[in-house]
Amino acid sequence: MYRVSSFLPRFAQALLAGAALATVWVNLAPASYYDAVEWRLLDLDLPGWVSPIPVSLTPLSLVAEGLMALFLFFVGKELWEALVLERGALRGGKALLPLGLTLGGMLGAAMVWVLVGSLIETAEEAGFATGWQVPLGSDVVISFLVGRRVFGAGHPALHLLLLLAIGTDLFALILLGLTLPPAGLRPAWLLMPLAASWLAWRFYGRALPADAAERDRTAARRLWPYVLAGAASWVGVTAAGLPGALGLLPVVPAIAHADRSFGLFAEAEELLHDPLNRLAHALAWPLVGVLFLFGVTRGGVDLSAFAPTTVTTLAALWLGRPLGMLVIGLGLAAVLGLRLPPGISLRDILTVILILALGFTVPVLSLETALPGGAMQEAARLGLAASLLVAPLALLFARRRT
């Protein structure tokens, strides 16, 4: 297997370091922690046709709605390349098994959340199925950190794990935005990212003919048109009512890219000079800081917040997702006669499913929108943090198979 970029473990370490700092802070001095992350930096009085609700810029919103869009761009680029480039991991029929496992895991997590929540939830503000969007997502960087320890750096199952984690996280955020838009959906605004992306592709992103002039080749290597298109796209997506973290994704297909894929987060791509890879490389070090800040602003776990929502969260991740992936994902593979990817055994698939029973980054990002009240959110955050205990279980499972 190809070598994965060294930035991915750095992302995971930065995220966990920020969450650890926030957890210590919120348990020792909760008032100062919440004052810090919810400090109003700026209140924006925007026209109603731009935003029907008041907009306050806080460290929470700045990181989650703004800076995390850079991380989702970085991740979305990998999924796009897997879909369209030569040797991409999702070209043709190769997409069926990952798609079945992804959708099965999300459906299983949502169904168990609804079932367990309806049986044990006691929060007065909780209605039927409240918060089912929370356990849909996983965590790309932490899953990779665990998977590399379990499988080793060169195992093809690590590639499948990354693919499933990326797909799960992006689908989860899209579903969150479509089902729980904070100010209601206003789809007309989506014309803005579509127009910005089309213009960027039309004048800069299209493949050039072999006899193209040097002036055109130089223009095709420029990055600023894509930066402007990204800014316009982010404004359009957030004004449409979708999560700002998704704001840069519409521009990804418009950016000139390499001809073939070297694998998800492949280290070899650091030597490529196409605009899409250059933008990703430029983001690599800043994203270490972004994920640390995300851990600080969203990852503080109140250790005294245990409640029925904590149990519901763990049940959805530890029971619902694995069962959904087994029944729907592997069931679909059996019905359609799909073959496992080369070099991956059924036991490897089961290990991947076990690792994906953890969830942090995207589920934490969903809490404020999907759950009412601070108590339910903090209880669910505790459950998400506890889900990381899957890591030692996966390591034990891996040792027993050798």
C-alpha positions as CSV (number, residue, x, y, z in Angstrom):
1,M,0.0,0.0,0.0
2,Y,1.0,3.6,-0.6
3,R,2.4,5.7,2.2
4,V,-0.1,8.0,4.0
5,S,0.9,11.6,4.6
6,S,2.4,12.3,8.0
7,F,0.0,15.2,8.5
8,L,-2.9,12.9,9.3
9,P,-1.5,11.7,12.6
10,R,-0.6,15.3,13.4
11,F,-4.2,16.3,12.9
12,A,-5.4,13.6,15.3
13,Q,-2.8,14.5,17.9
14,A,-3.7,18.2,17.7
15,L,-7.4,17.4,18.0
16,L,-6.9,15.2,21.0
17,A,-4.5,17.7,22.7
18,G,-7.1,20.5,22.3
19,A,-9.9,18.3,23.6
20,A,-7.8,17.2,26.6
21,L,-6.9,20.8,27.4
22,A,-10.6,21.8,27.2
23,T,-11.7,18.9,29.3
24,V,-9.3,19.8,32.1
25,W,-10.4,23.5,31.9
26,V,-14.2,22.8,31.8
27,N,-14.0,20.5,34.9
28,L,-11.7,22.8,36.9
29,A,-13.2,26.2,36.0
30,P,-16.4,25.7,33.9
31,A,-17.6,29.3,34.1
32,S,-14.4,30.7,32.7
33,Y,-14.3,28.0,30.0
34,Y,-17.8,28.8,28.7
35,D,-17.2,32.5,29.0
36,A,-14.1,32.1,26.8
37,V,-15.6,29.9,24.0
38,E,-18.9,31.8,23.9
39,W,-17.3,35.3,24.1
40,R,-19.0,37.6,21.6
41,L,-16.3,38.9,19.3
42,L,-18.7,40.6,17.0
43,D,-22.5,41.0,16.5
44,L,-23.6,41.3,12.9
45,D,-26.9,42.9,12.0
46,L,-27.4,41.5,8.5
47,P,-30.4,42.1,6.3
48,G,-33.1,39.5,6.6
49,W,-32.6,38.3,3.0
50,V,-29.0,37.3,4.0
51,S,-29.7,35.9,7.4
52,P,-33.2,35.8,9.1
53,I,-31.6,35.4,12.6
54,P,-29.0,37.5,14.4
55,V,-25.4,36.5,13.8
56,S,-22.9,36.6,16.7
57,L,-19.3,35.8,16.0
58,T,-17.8,33.7,18.9
59,P,-14.8,31.4,19.1
60,L,-17.3,28.5,18.9
61,S,-18.9,29.7,15.7
62,L,-15.7,31.0,14.1
63,V,-14.0,27.6,14.4
64,A,-17.0,25.4,13.7
65,E,-18.6,27.4,10.8
66,G,-15.5,29.0,9.4
67,L,-12.2,27.3,10.0
68,M,-13.6,23.7,9.9
69,A,-14.7,24.4,6.3
70,L,-10.9,24.2,5.5
71,F,-10.7,20.8,7.1
72,L,-13.8,19.5,5.2
73,F,-12.3,20.9,2.0
74,F,-9.1,18.9,2.7
75,V,-11.2,15.8,3.3
76,G,-13.7,16.3,0.5
77,K,-10.8,16.6,-2.0
78,E,-9.8,13.0,-1.2
79,L,-13.3,11.7,-1.7
80,W,-13.7,13.6,-5.0
81,E,-10.4,12.2,-6.3
82,A,-11.4,8.7,-5.3
83,L,-14.6,9.1,-7.4
84,V,-13.2,10.7,-10.6
85,L,-9.5,10.1,-11.0
86,E,-7.9,7.1,-12.7
87,R,-7.2,4.3,-10.2
88,G,-9.6,6.1,-7.8
89,A,-10.9,3.9,-5.0
90,L,-14.6,4.6,-5.8
91,R,-14.5,4.3,-9.6
92,G,-17.2,2.1,-11.1
93,G,-18.4,-0.9,-9.2
94,K,-15.7,-0.4,-6.5
95,A,-18.1,2.2,-4.9
96,L,-20.9,-0.3,-4.0
97,L,-19.4,-2.0,-1.0
98,P,-18.1,1.2,0.7
99,L,-21.4,2.9,-0.1
100,G,-23.4,0.0,1.4
101,L,-21.3,0.0,4.6
102,T,-21.5,3.7,5.0
103,L,-25.2,4.0,4.6
104,G,-25.8,0.9,6.6
105,G,-23.8,2.2,9.5
106,M,-25.6,5.6,9.5
107,L,-29.0,4.0,9.3
108,G,-28.2,1.6,12.1
109,A,-26.9,4.4,14.4
110,A,-30.0,6.5,13.8
111,M,-32.4,3.7,14.4
112,V,-30.8,2.6,17.6
113,W,-30.6,6.2,18.8
114,V,-34.4,6.6,18.2
115,L,-35.2,3.2,19.9
116,V,-33.0,3.6,23.0
117,G,-33.8,7.3,23.4
118,S,-37.6,6.5,23.3
119,L,-37.1,3.9,26.1
120,I,-34.7,5.7,28.5
121,E,-34.5,9.4,27.7
122,T,-35.8,11.5,30.6
123,A,-34.9,15.1,29.5
124,E,-38.0,17.3,29.5
125,E,-36.9,19.1,26.3
126,A,-36.4,15.8,24.3
127,G,-39.1,14.8,21.9
128,F,-39.4,11.6,19.9
129,A,-36.2,11.0,17.8
130,T,-34.6,14.2,19.0
131,G,-31.0,14.3,18.1
132,W,-30.9,11.3,15.8
133,Q,-28.4,13.2,13.6
134,V,-25.7,13.2,16.4
135,P,-24.4,9.6,15.9
136,L,-24.3,9.6,12.1
137,G,-20.8,10.9,11.8
138,S,-17.5,9.3,12.7
139,D,-14.0,10.8,12.9
140,V,-11.5,10.6,10.1
141,V,-8.3,11.5,11.9
142,I,-8.8,9.5,15.1
143,S,-10.0,6.5,13.2
144,F,-6.8,6.7,11.1
145,L,-4.7,6.9,14.3
146,V,-6.3,3.8,15.7
147,G,-6.4,2.0,12.4
148,R,-2.7,2.6,11.7
149,R,-1.9,1.1,15.1
150,V,-4.2,-1.9,14.5
151,F,-3.3,-2.7,10.9
152,G,0.1,-1.2,10.4
153,A,1.1,1.5,8.0
154,G,0.9,-0.6,4.8
155,H,-2.3,-2.6,5.2
156,P,-5.0,-2.0,2.5
157,A,-7.7,-2.2,5.2
158,L,-6.4,1.2,6.4
159,H,-7.4,2.6,3.0
160,L,-10.9,1.2,3.3
161,L,-11.2,2.6,6.9
162,L,-10.3,6.1,5.7
163,L,-12.7,5.9,2.8
164,L,-15.6,4.9,5.0
165,A,-14.8,7.5,7.7
166,I,-14.6,10.3,5.0
167,G,-17.9,9.2,3.4
168,T,-19.7,8.9,6.7
169,D,-18.6,12.3,7.9
170,L,-19.6,14.2,4.8
171,F,-23.0,12.4,4.4
172,A,-23.7,13.1,8.1
173,L,-23.0,16.8,7.8
174,I,-25.1,17.1,4.7
175,L,-28.0,15.3,6.4
176,L,-27.7,17.5,9.4
177,G,-27.9,20.6,7.2
178,L,-30.9,19.3,5.2
179,T,-32.9,18.2,8.3
180,L,-32.0,20.8,10.8
181,P,-31.1,24.1,9.2
182,P,-30.8,26.7,12.0
183,A,-32.7,29.4,10.1
184,G,-34.6,27.3,7.6
185,L,-33.5,26.2,4.2
186,R,-33.3,28.9,1.5
187,P,-32.1,26.9,-1.6
188,A,-32.0,29.9,-3.9
189,W,-28.7,30.9,-2.2
190,L,-27.2,27.7,-3.5
191,L,-27.1,29.3,-7.0
192,M,-24.2,31.4,-5.6
193,P,-21.8,28.4,-5.0
194,L,-22.9,26.8,-8.2
195,A,-22.2,29.9,-10.2
196,A,-18.8,30.5,-8.5
197,S,-17.8,26.9,-9.1
198,W,-18.9,26.9,-12.7
199,L,-17.0,30.2,-13.5
200,A,-13.9,28.9,-11.8
201,W,-14.1,25.6,-13.8
202,R,-15.0,27.4,-17.1
203,F,-12.1,29.8,-17.1
204,Y,-9.4,28.0,-15.0
205,G,-10.3,24.5,-14.1
206,R,-10.9,22.7,-17.4
207,A,-8.3,20.4,-18.9
208,L,-6.3,22.3,-21.5
209,P,-5.8,20.9,-25.0
210,A,-2.3,19.6,-25.9
211,D,-1.6,22.7,-28.1
212,A,-2.7,25.3,-25.5
213,A,-0.6,28.5,-25.3
214,E,1.9,29.0,-22.5
215,R,-0.2,31.9,-21.3
216,D,-3.2,29.7,-20.8
217,R,-1.1,27.1,-19.0
218,T,0.2,29.7,-16.6
219,A,-3.3,31.0,-16.0
220,A,-4.5,27.4,-15.2
221,R,-1.9,27.1,-12.4
222,R,-3.2,30.2,-10.5
223,L,-4.8,29.7,-7.2
224,W,-6.5,33.0,-6.5
225,P,-9.6,32.3,-8.7
226,Y,-10.3,29.2,-6.7
227,V,-9.8,31.2,-3.4
228,L,-12.4,33.8,-4.6
229,A,-14.8,31.0,-5.7
230,G,-14.4,29.4,-2.3
231,A,-15.2,32.6,-0.5
232,A,-18.4,33.1,-2.6
233,S,-19.3,29.4,-2.2
234,W,-19.0,29.6,1.6
235,V,-21.3,32.7,1.7
236,G,-23.9,31.0,-0.5
237,V,-23.9,27.8,1.5
238,T,-24.2,29.5,4.9
239,A,-26.9,31.9,3.6
240,A,-28.8,28.9,2.3
241,G,-29.0,27.6,5.8
242,L,-26.5,24.7,5.5
243,P,-23.6,24.2,7.9
244,G,-20.7,26.6,7.2
245,A,-18.3,23.7,7.5
246,L,-19.7,22.5,4.1
247,G,-19.1,25.8,2.5
248,L,-16.0,25.0,0.4
249,L,-17.1,21.6,-0.9
250,P,-18.9,22.9,-4.0
251,V,-15.7,24.3,-5.4
252,V,-13.7,21.1,-5.2
253,P,-14.9,19.7,-8.5
254,A,-14.1,22.9,-10.3
255,I,-10.4,23.0,-9.4
256,A,-7.8,21.6,-11.8
257,H,-6.5,18.4,-10.5
258,A,-4.1,15.5,-11.3
259,D,-4.9,12.8,-13.8
260,R,-4.8,9.8,-11.4
261,S,-5.2,9.0,-7.8
262,F,-2.3,7.9,-5.6
263,G,-4.6,6.9,-2.7
264,L,-6.3,8.7,0.1
265,F,-4.0,11.3,1.8
266,A,-1.1,9.8,-0.2
267,E,2.3,11.2,0.7
268,A,3.2,11.1,-3.0
269,E,0.7,13.8,-3.7
270,E,2.9,16.3,-1.8
271,L,5.2,16.2,-4.9
272,L,2.3,17.2,-7.3
273,H,1.8,20.7,-8.5
274,D,-1.7,20.8,-9.8
275,P,-3.9,23.5,-8.2
276,L,-6.0,21.1,-6.1
277,N,-3.0,19.4,-4.5
278,R,-1.2,22.8,-4.0
279,L,-4.2,24.1,-2.1
280,A,-4.3,21.0,0.0
281,H,-0.6,21.2,0.8
282,A,-0.9,24.9,1.7
283,L,-3.6,24.0,4.3
284,A,-1.8,21.1,5.9
285,W,0.1,23.0,8.6
286,P,-2.7,25.5,9.3
287,L,-5.1,22.6,9.8
288,V,-3.0,21.3,12.7
289,G,-3.9,24.6,14.5
290,V,-7.6,24.5,13.3
291,L,-8.1,21.0,14.8
292,F,-6.4,22.0,18.0
293,L,-8.8,25.0,18.3
294,F,-11.7,22.7,17.4
295,G,-10.7,20.4,20.2
296,V,-10.5,23.4,22.6
297,T,-13.8,25.0,21.6
298,R,-15.9,21.9,21.1
299,G,-14.1,19.0,22.8
300,G,-14.4,20.0,26.5
301,V,-16.0,17.0,28.2
302,D,-17.9,17.6,31.5
303,L,-17.1,14.4,33.4
304,S,-20.1,14.9,35.7
305,A,-22.6,15.1,32.8
306,F,-23.6,11.5,32.7
307,A,-27.3,11.1,31.8
308,P,-29.6,8.8,29.7
309,T,-28.4,10.7,26.6
310,T,-24.9,9.4,27.3
311,V,-26.2,5.8,27.1
312,T,-28.2,6.6,24.0
313,T,-25.1,7.9,22.3
314,L,-23.0,4.9,23.1
315,A,-25.7,2.5,22.1
316,A,-26.1,4.2,18.7
317,L,-22.3,4.1,18.1
318,W,-21.4,0.8,19.6
319,L,-24.5,-1.2,18.6
320,G,-26.3,0.6,15.9
321,R,-23.5,1.5,13.6
322,P,-21.8,-2.0,13.6
323,L,-25.1,-3.8,13.3
324,G,-26.1,-1.5,10.4
325,M,-22.8,-2.1,8.6
326,L,-23.0,-5.8,9.1
327,V,-26.7,-6.3,8.1
328,I,-27.0,-3.7,5.4
329,G,-23.5,-3.3,4.1
330,L,-22.3,-6.9,4.1
331,G,-25.8,-8.1,3.3
332,L,-25.8,-6.0,0.2
333,A,-22.4,-7.4,-0.7
334,A,-23.7,-10.9,-0.4
335,V,-26.8,-10.3,-2.4
336,L,-24.9,-8.6,-5.2
337,G,-22.0,-11.0,-5.1
338,L,-19.5,-8.2,-4.4
339,R,-15.9,-9.2,-3.8
340,L,-13.9,-7.8,-0.9
341,P,-11.1,-5.4,-1.9
342,P,-7.7,-7.1,-2.7
343,G,-5.7,-7.9,0.4
344,I,-8.7,-7.5,2.8
345,S,-10.2,-10.4,4.6
346,L,-13.6,-10.6,6.3
347,R,-11.9,-10.3,9.6
348,D,-10.3,-7.1,8.4
349,I,-13.7,-5.7,7.5
350,L,-15.0,-6.6,11.0
351,T,-12.0,-4.8,12.6
352,V,-12.8,-1.7,10.4
353,I,-16.4,-1.8,11.5
354,L,-15.3,-2.0,15.2
355,I,-13.0,1.0,14.8
356,L,-15.8,3.0,13.2
357,A,-17.9,2.5,16.3
358,L,-16.1,5.6,17.7
359,G,-17.3,9.1,16.8
360,F,-16.1,12.5,17.8
361,T,-15.3,15.4,15.4
362,V,-18.5,15.5,13.2
363,P,-20.8,14.2,16.0
364,V,-19.5,17.0,18.3
365,L,-20.0,19.5,15.5
366,S,-23.7,18.3,15.3
367,L,-24.5,18.7,19.0
368,E,-25.5,22.4,19.1
369,T,-27.8,22.0,16.2
370,A,-29.3,18.6,16.8
371,L,-29.9,18.7,20.6
372,P,-31.7,21.2,22.8
373,G,-30.3,22.5,26.0
374,G,-26.9,22.4,27.5
375,A,-27.5,19.3,29.7
376,M,-28.4,17.0,26.8
377,Q,-25.5,18.3,24.7
378,E,-23.0,17.7,27.5
379,A,-24.3,14.2,28.2
380,A,-24.0,13.3,24.5
381,R,-20.5,14.8,24.4
382,L,-19.5,12.6,27.3
383,G,-20.9,9.6,25.4
384,L,-18.9,10.6,22.3
385,A,-15.7,10.9,24.3
386,A,-16.4,7.5,25.9
387,S,-16.9,5.9,22.4
388,L,-13.1,6.4,21.9
389,L,-12.7,3.4,24.3
390,V,-13.2,1.3,21.2
391,A,-9.6,2.0,20.4
392,P,-8.1,-0.4,23.0
393,L,-10.8,-3.0,22.2
394,A,-9.8,-2.9,18.5
395,L,-6.1,-3.3,19.5
396,L,-7.0,-6.3,21.6
397,F,-9.1,-7.8,18.7
398,A,-6.2,-7.3,16.3
399,R,-3.7,-9.0,18.6
400,R,-5.9,-12.1,19.0
401,R,-6.1,-12.5,15.2
402,T,-2.3,-12.7,14.8
